[in-house]
Amino acid sequence: MHLHHILKGAAERGWEVDLVCSSYPCAPAHDSIDGVNIHRRGHWTVANFVLPGLVKKLLRHGNYDLLVEDINKIPFYTPLYRGTTPLLAIVPHLFGTTVYREANPITATYVYGAESLIPRIYRDVDFEVISPSTRDDLMARGLVGDRIRTVLCGLDHQRFTLTDPPPRSEAPLVVSWSRLRKYKSLDIAIRAFDRIRSELPEARMLIMGRGPDEARLKKLVAQRGLEASVEFKGFLSWDELVRTLHTCHVFLNPSPKEGWGLTVVEANQCGIPVIASDRPGLRDSVRDGVTGALVPYGDDGAMAREALNLLRNDDLWKQQSHAAREWAASFSWPKCVDESLQLFEEVAARGGRR
C-alpha cells in the first residue's frame, strides 16, 4: 500500500513508472493499475532470484532517471547491476533476529544472512525509511545517517471515517488485527485477553486477518477455554473491517517489530486506543500514555493491565480515544507522496552521488 501510493502519485504527475514484482495465480504478466506499468514474474519465494534478470533487461532497453528498490526483508542487491542509473532504496523495516521467530532455522539464517550484506553492498546508496526506528536500525548496521531520509506513512482518512458509525459494543470488545504469522506474536494478545476476561467475564475478543499461524492460535484459544469469547473474523472487506473497528474499545498489538505500525494509526482513526509492545516501529506510532500504552514485549500481564485500565475508566478511554483520532489526523498520503517524490527527484538529479 505504501509503495503503491507513491508510484500512483508519480504516475499522476506524468512520470513513466515501471513496477517489477512477483506474480500470483491468474495474474497477467503485464498490467497497468493507476497508471503504473506492472511486470510480474515468478513466485514471491524466489523473487530475489527471478526479478533481477527482468530489471537488468529493462535497464538495458530503457532510459530510466531513477531505480527504486523496495527492500522488504530480502534485498535484490540492485547496486551490483544498476550500472550508472541513480538508485534509491526504500526500507519499511528489516527482520534482523526477529526472523527466527517466524521461520525454521535454515530459512531464517538465509534471510538474516541476506540482510547482513546490506551495509556493504548499499554503502553508497540513499535510503527512504518509514520510521525513526528503521532509521536507527540502518545506522546501527553501519549505514550513514545523512543518506537516510525518514518519510512517515500516510492514512486513508476517508476509508476509516464513518459519517454514521455503529455504536461501540456494550460488552468490552478487544481486537487484534494483523497478518496471522508467528512472528506477529498474537499468542501474547490471546494470553493477555485471558487475563482480561478473568476480571471482566463479559469481555470479548476479535482476531481479524488470515495467515499460516491461524491453526496454532485457534489451538491456543481452545486450550484456554476461550472459544465462546474469541472470534476469528478472517479476511474482511474494507467496509466490514472499518465498521467492525468502530465497535471495538481496545486494540492489542503484541508484535516484536514493525516498520511503522500502519494498523495502529488506522485503529486510532476509528477512535481506538492501542496497547502495543515497546518495540521498534510501534514506539513511533503509539504515543505512550496519550493514544494508548507501550508495554514490554511478551509481557501479557502488563498488556492486560493497561487494557483493563482503559476498559474500567470511561473518562480515560474517551480522553485517549479523542487523542488517538487527533494523532491519526496528522498523517496524510499526499504528504507522504510529496516528500517521497521530492527525494526521488533529488537522488535522480545528483545521480546518486554525494
Buried (B, 14 or more C-beta within 10 A) or exposed (E): EBBEBBBBBBBEEEBEBBBBBBBEEEEEEEEEEEBBBBBBBBEEEEBBEBBBEBBBEBBEEEEBBBBBBBBBBBBBBBBEBBEEBBBBBBBBBBBBEBBBBBBEEEEBEBBBEBBEEBBEEBEEBBBBBBBBBBBBBBBEBEBBEEBBBBBBBBBBBEEBBEEEBEEBBEEBBBBBBBEBBBBBBBBBBBBBBBBBBEEBEEBBBBBBBBBEBBEEBBEBBEEBEBEEBBBBBEEBEEEEBBBBBBBBBBBBBBBBBBBBBBBBBBBBBBBBBBBBBBBBBBBBBBBBEBBBBBBEBBBBEBBBBBBBBBBEEEEEBEBBBEBBBEBBBEBBBEBBBBBBBEBBEEBBEEEBEE
